[in-house]
Amino acid sequence: MASEDISKLAESLAKTQVGGGQLSFKGKSLKLNTAEDAEEVIKEIEEFDGMEALRLEGNTVGVEAAKVIAKALEKKPELKRCHWSDMFTGRLRSEIPAALISLGEALVSAGCQLVELDLSDNAFGPDGVRGFEALLKSPACFTLQELKLNNCGMGIGGGKILAGALQECHRKSNAQGKPLALKVFVAGRNRLENDGATALAEAFRIIGTLEEVHMPQNGINHPGITALAQAFALNPLLRVINLNDNTFTEKGAVAMAETLKKLRQVEVINFGDCLVRSKGAVAIADAVKEGLHKLKELNLSFCEIKRDAALIITEATEDKSELEKLDLNGNCLGEEGCEQIQEILESFNMAEVLGSLSDDEGDDDDDEDEDEEDEEDEEEDEEEEEEEEEPPQVQERGQGEQELLTPKNFLDTHESTPVSSTLPPVDVGTFLAFPSPEKLLRLGPKCSALIVQQTDTSDVEKVVMVFLKISSVFKDETTVKTAVHETTDVLMREAFSSATFNSDAFITSLLIHMGLLKSEEKIKAVQSLYGPLMTLNHMVQQDYFPKSLVQVLLAFVTKPNRALDSCSVARHLLLQTLHQL
């Protein structure tokens, strides 16, 4: 081979880093504004056979350039990994969605089956999420395993859009028999806050295959942390949980600790700078002590943890043979506390796992401990007052600490009042707080519409609870039976028609609450199955009810069960109906 040819080949290899099916323009600082600017990139793409990965990081791609690059990608069905972080530097935010739409449409048109999509460090905001929303919902992402959206400025709105797209992707892929099996989710520094985190938590609950979750610096407080914790409990393969620099407080820490007790594969826990405080740290220590035998890293730095709690954490690591790092820096241990921690680890022959304690805040006295607890109480009281000021009908979905439409004052003002024909109509909150046939009828002819208006029909758990409350008042009396059936029909038709509603999750949760399916969580089953069974008997015959759920119901209603035995007539009717469908 001539030296000139060798030189050209070397130059090409250096430019594109060819290897392993990867074409890379990483860090080239290319300014691709027009179609002409992108000619060299297009040529490389077209000439690269078997391109499985495309790296465009560290460049800036405009709308016109994105269109022509997309055209080239339409002939690359083998593309699996899109490393497209930091590729819109200096672009107007309004440009980015259009560019993403073009690229996304190309991947769909090509029939790609993506494994990894990385759009990190692109400040596109909520509108940018709209730009790749269709891609996420398409068959191109049914195979997605890694989704990386770090530092994108998505905000609450973007988080909700993303959550909806992931749920839709799971629903569509599940319908094809191969549900989305996302393993890695990265969305740090996005200001998701409680609402965005709660929306994503619902998607995580449905997906159930996550192995790594990285959501640091998102302004998430205990309601959002609690929602995430509940979702993590349904992802048994979780290995890495990184929620650094959010605000757990005791409530969030305790919720997360309960989840950690259920997980068996966790290797990395990063709750640094999360304000778990001493009580939360003790709860986490209890989870560590009970299990987590694969734990390699535990980061509880800068969490306002006192000495005694830190000692409990340290002692909990005694049998953690895989542990490589314990980070308790930046807490309130004092010189004596630091020495005690070192001594405990030395006695375990684990001294090398302890990280630096150079930023320790010193040992605070008991008075300050009491002041801290008082401040926490005041903060919680303020939060509760704010929640009480909100009308029960408009409370946000996913707030774990809020009961569904159960204002405390209803007990005194309504429950003791005898029902008569002269009583004024009740509101939905009253009925759902203390269901009765009379209250349902007193809601009036628009009762079904009122209940649906005040129920988040995309939230599986809330729909289950409302269904059970409605069905609990079932009576064979015609007026009551008709009201229950009509209200159930409107509620469930709305729910099952929602693109984000998971019907499989609904039937699972319903069976758990009826005591027909065991759950790892302690959930109190309804007292009587008569109303739910009779209402189900009506519901399964309606056109909105998914036929795929018939066999599931049949299997569980057929099984021996004391609660079912006590409602033999209702059970028989439902079984008879299910067999006929």
Secondary structure, 3 states (H helix, E strand, C coil): CCHHHHHHHHHHHHHHCCECCEEECCCCCCEECCCCCCHHHHHHHHHCCCCCEEECCCCEECHHHHHHHHHHHCCCCCCCEEECCCCECCCCCCHHHHHHHHHHHHHHHHCCCCCEEECCCCCCHHHHHHHHHHHHHCHHHCCCCEEECCCCCCHHHHHHHHHHHHHHHHHHHHHCCCCCCCCEEECCCCCCHHHHHHHHHHHHHHHCCCCEEECCCCCCCHHHHHHHHHHHCCCCCCCEEECCCCCCHHHHHHHHHHHHCCCCCCCEEECCCCCCHHHHHHHHHHHHHHCCCCCCEEECCCCCCEHHHHHHHHHHCCCCCCCCEEECCCCECHHHHHHHHHHHHHHCCCHHHECCCCCCCCCCCHHHHHHHHHHHHHHHHHHHHHHHHCCHHHCCCCCCCCCCCCCCCHHHHHHCCCCCCCCCCCCHHHHHHCCCHHHHHHCCCCHHHHHHHCCCCCCHHHHHHHHHHHHCCCCCCHHHHHHHHHHHHHHHHHHHCCCCCCHHHHHHHHHHHCCCCCCCCCCCCCCCCHHHHHHHHHHCCCCCCCHHHHHHHHHHHHCCCHHHHCCHHHHHHHHHHHHHC
